[in-house]
Amino acid sequence: QVHLVESGGGLVQPGGSMRLACATAESIFKISAMTWYRQAPGKQRELVAGVTLGGTSNVADSVKGRFTISRDNAKNTVYLEMNSLKPEDTAVYYCNARGRLRTLPYAPYDYWGQGTQVTVSS
């Protein structure tokens, strides 16, 4: 069983900040690209940010300049730092790890966290 353990969600005022964290097993983290997605009620799940094994990060246009993604390889944890939050950022946020195992048959994997609610409201 592979767990992605998320933390940091909750209620925050518009303009505020919040940091999400997601930790997983070292054996998976060390070979995975890590991403954050979000899903608002009635909407498709959307990609928010991702970071590669090499440390290259990207964020979606909707959060560019406000959100940053980073990974701490010593802690097997990926973070999503969210600043200048807006009500439209309200969603369930999910972390994801995907890749291929490095032994035969190089099986693909795609693991998801349980999701954490972020509510931006006054």
Long-range contacts (C-beta under 8 A, 24 or more apart in sequence): 2-28, 2-97, 2-109, 2-111, 4-95, 4-96, 4-97, 4-111, 4-112, 4-113, 4-114, 5-113, 6-93, 6-94, 6-95, 6-113, 6-114, 6-115, 6-116, 7-116, 8-116, 9-93, 9-116, 9-117, 9-118, 10-117, 10-118, 10-119, 11-119, 11-121, 12-85, 12-118, 12-119, 12-120, 13-85, 13-120, 13-121, 13-122, 14-85, 14-86, 14-87, 14-120, 14-121, 14-122, 15-84, 15-85, 16-85, 16-120, 17-81, 17-82, 17-83, 17-84, 17-85, 18-82, 18-85, 18-118, 19-79, 19-80, 19-81, 19-82, 20-79, 20-80, 20-82, 20-93, 20-95, 20-116, 20-118, 21-77, 21-78, 21-79, 21-80, 22-77, 22-78, 22-79, 22-95, 22-113, 23-75, 23-76, 23-77, 24-76, 24-97, 24-111, 25-76, 26-76, 28-97, 28-109, 28-111, 29-73, 29-76, 29-77, 29-97, 30-73, 30-76, 31-99, 31-100, 31-101, 31-102, 32-97, 32-98, 32-99, 33-97, 33-98, 33-99, 34-69, 34-71, 34-78, 34-95, 34-96, 34-97, 35-95, 35-96, 35-98, 36-69, 36-78, 36-80, 36-93, 36-94, 36-95, 36-96, 37-93, 37-94, 37-95, 37-96, 38-89, 38-91, 38-92, 38-93, 38-94, 38-118, 39-91, 39-92, 39-94, 39-115, 40-90, 40-91, 40-92, 43-91, 45-94, 48-80, 48-93, 49-80, 51-78, 63-89, 82-118, 85-118, 85-120, 86-120, 87-120, 87-121, 88-120, 89-118, 89-120, 90-118, 90-119, 90-120, 90-121, 91-118, 92-116, 92-117, 92-118, 93-117, 93-118
